[in-house]
Amino acid sequence: MCELKLGNVITPNELGTITPDVIILAVKPQDFPSVIPSLFGKIPSSSVVISIMGGITISCLQKKLQINRIIRAMPNAPAELGMGITGYTASSELSISDLHRAEQLLSTTGRAVYFEKESLLDVVTAISGSGPAYFYYFVNSMIRAAREMGMDEATSSLLVKQTMLGSFLVLNSTSQSLDDLIQVVASRGGTTEAAIAYLNAQGVDRHIAEALKKAKKRAQELSEFC
Ligand SMILES: NC(=O)c1ccc[n+]([C@@H]2O[C@H](COP(=O)([O-])OP(=O)(O)OC[C@H]3O[C@@H](n4cnc5c(N)ncnc54)[C@H](OP(=O)(O)O)[C@@H]3O)[C@@H](O)[C@H]2O)c1
């Protein structure tokens, strides 16, 4: 057995005494201005800074911290179970081996996807960064509806969660399109068709798209904290 030491917790003051390969910047974008003074001039030029701050751009980090080697990444909450997905992009100063090492690190929390265009990180934020909350929102709505129709909380929760899990596993193991999968369940004149027809008539699909665009817009606005 060998013990692998993966990281040390240090204060910004100790930064001057060591040369870390990677520094992860994980404060809220709103807090970024307040951490700049404690980091400015202390980050070794050889270190790669991985920022997971929503909306804060690579050019902002380069300007405010006077550093070049940056990865901008957007993980999501299932990272805590190793089931996350992280979108990331990098400054042009990084080599292929730097990118490879960053991808290995980011993949320890799930999957990692590289984006050439930095602007797509705001889309990653809107889709997978915020995505778990949309999922919980939908689950919550279904459980509430079951309760309104007379089912108890525990059974409602079990039915909805197992339905989500089973449906995801089907989706993940089939080559059928999502439209085909809906058609399989929604037989003509049946119960599912009645529900889907109502969702379509209400424009729920369009509202979901609009909601995600709001999230992207907010991600872009967070750059104001630069
Ligand atoms: N939450 C998500 O699902 C998610 C997903 C993707 C990306 N992100 C990004 O991750 C970042 C952190 O989000 P979060 O939800 O994890 O926020 P959080 O729970 O508030 O964590 C922020 C951390 O930053 C520390 N911090 C704040 N100011 C500091 C300072 N001046 N010096 C040193 N440490 C400081 C806080 O320490 P204290 O607790 O001691 O105050 C806390 O540990 C954000 O930029 C967000 O955009 C979050």
The ligand as an SDF file (V2000), in Angstrom:
LIG
                    3D

 48 52  0  0  0  0  0  0  0  0999 V2000
  -22.8590   25.2410   -6.0120 N   0  0  0  0  0  0  0  0  0  0  0  0
  -22.8350   24.7360   -7.2310 C   0  0  0  0  0  0  0  0  0  0  0  0
  -23.6180   23.8500   -7.6200 O   0  0  0  0  0  0  0  0  0  0  0  0
  -21.7930   25.2300   -8.2090 C   0  0  0  0  0  0  0  0  0  0  0  0
  -21.6730   24.6130   -9.4390 C   0  0  0  0  0  0  0  0  0  0  0  0
  -20.7030   25.0650  -10.3280 C   0  0  0  0  0  0  0  0  0  0  0  0
  -19.8700   26.1090   -9.9650 C   0  0  0  0  0  0  0  0  0  0  0  0
  -20.0430   26.7120   -8.7830 N   0  0  0  0  0  0  0  0  0  0  0  0
  -19.1650   27.8470   -8.4690 C   0  0  0  0  0  0  0  0  0  0  0  0
  -18.4370   27.5070   -7.3200 O   0  0  0  0  0  0  0  0  0  0  0  0
  -18.1410   28.7060   -6.6060 C   0  0  0  0  0  0  0  0  0  0  0  0
  -18.4520   28.4900   -5.1620 C   0  0  0  0  0  0  0  0  0  0  0  0
  -19.8440   28.2020   -5.0520 O   0  0  0  0  0  0  0  0  0  0  0  0
  -20.4180   27.5070   -3.7470 P   0  0  0  0  0  0  0  0  0  0  0  0
  -21.8690   27.3020   -3.9930 O   0  0  0  0  0  0  0  0  0  0  0  0
  -19.5610   26.3430   -3.3710 O   0  0  0  0  0  0  0  0  0  0  0  0
  -20.2180   28.6940   -2.7110 O   0  0  0  0  0  0  0  0  0  0  0  0
  -19.9590   28.6100   -1.1260 P   0  0  0  0  0  0  0  0  0  0  0  0
  -20.6220   27.3900   -0.5670 O   0  0  0  0  0  0  0  0  0  0  0  0
  -20.3330   29.9490   -0.5900 O   0  0  0  0  0  0  0  0  0  0  0  0
  -18.3940   28.3960   -1.0260 O   0  0  0  0  0  0  0  0  0  0  0  0
  -17.5130   29.4820   -1.2240 C   0  0  0  0  0  0  0  0  0  0  0  0
  -16.2360   29.1990   -0.4530 C   0  0  0  0  0  0  0  0  0  0  0  0
  -15.3690   30.3390   -0.6210 O   0  0  0  0  0  0  0  0  0  0  0  0
  -14.8390   30.6710    0.6380 C   0  0  0  0  0  0  0  0  0  0  0  0
  -14.4780   32.0900    0.6560 N   0  0  0  0  0  0  0  0  0  0  0  0
  -15.3010   33.1500    0.5100 C   0  0  0  0  0  0  0  0  0  0  0  0
  -14.6050   34.3040    0.5870 N   0  0  0  0  0  0  0  0  0  0  0  0
  -13.3100   33.9470    0.7980 C   0  0  0  0  0  0  0  0  0  0  0  0
  -12.1120   34.6830    0.9670 C   0  0  0  0  0  0  0  0  0  0  0  0
  -12.0970   36.0130    0.9270 N   0  0  0  0  0  0  0  0  0  0  0  0
  -10.9530   33.9890    1.1410 N   0  0  0  0  0  0  0  0  0  0  0  0
  -10.9650   32.6320    1.1760 C   0  0  0  0  0  0  0  0  0  0  0  0
  -12.0730   31.8820    1.0270 N   0  0  0  0  0  0  0  0  0  0  0  0
  -13.2290   32.5380    0.8360 C   0  0  0  0  0  0  0  0  0  0  0  0
  -15.9340   30.3470    1.6190 C   0  0  0  0  0  0  0  0  0  0  0  0
  -15.3770   30.1660    2.8840 O   0  0  0  0  0  0  0  0  0  0  0  0
  -16.3110   30.3440    4.1920 P   0  0  0  0  0  0  0  0  0  0  0  0
  -17.3140   29.2310    4.1460 O   0  0  0  0  0  0  0  0  0  0  0  0
  -15.3350   30.2390    5.3030 O   0  0  0  0  0  0  0  0  0  0  0  0
  -16.9480   31.6720    4.0600 O   0  0  0  0  0  0  0  0  0  0  0  0
  -16.4870   29.0290    1.0490 C   0  0  0  0  0  0  0  0  0  0  0  0
  -15.7200   27.9320    1.4960 O   0  0  0  0  0  0  0  0  0  0  0  0
  -18.9660   29.8250   -7.2320 C   0  0  0  0  0  0  0  0  0  0  0  0
  -18.1000   30.6760   -7.9680 O   0  0  0  0  0  0  0  0  0  0  0  0
  -19.9160   29.1220   -8.1430 C   0  0  0  0  0  0  0  0  0  0  0  0
  -20.1640   29.8870   -9.3190 O   0  0  0  0  0  0  0  0  0  0  0  0
  -20.9670   26.2770   -7.8830 C   0  0  0  0  0  0  0  0  0  0  0  0
  1  2  1  0
  2  3  2  0
  2  4  1  0
  4  5  1  0
  4 48  2  0
  5  6  2  0
  6  7  1  0
  7  8  2  0
  8  9  1  0
  8 48  1  0
  9 10  1  0
  9 46  1  0
 10 11  1  0
 11 12  1  0
 11 44  1  0
 12 13  1  0
 13 14  1  0
 14 15  2  0
 14 16  1  0
 14 17  1  0
 17 18  1  0
 18 19  2  0
 18 20  1  0
 18 21  1  0
 21 22  1  0
 22 23  1  0
 23 24  1  0
 23 42  1  0
 24 25  1  0
 25 26  1  0
 25 36  1  0
 26 27  1  0
 26 35  1  0
 27 28  2  0
 28 29  1  0
 29 30  1  0
 29 35  2  0
 30 31  1  0
 30 32  2  0
 32 33  1  0
 33 34  2  0
 34 35  1  0
 36 37  1  0
 36 42  1  0
 37 38  1  0
 38 39  2  0
 38 40  1  0
 38 41  1  0
 42 43  1  0
 44 45  1  0
 44 46  1  0
 46 47  1  0
M  CHG  2   8   1  16  -1
M  END
$$$$
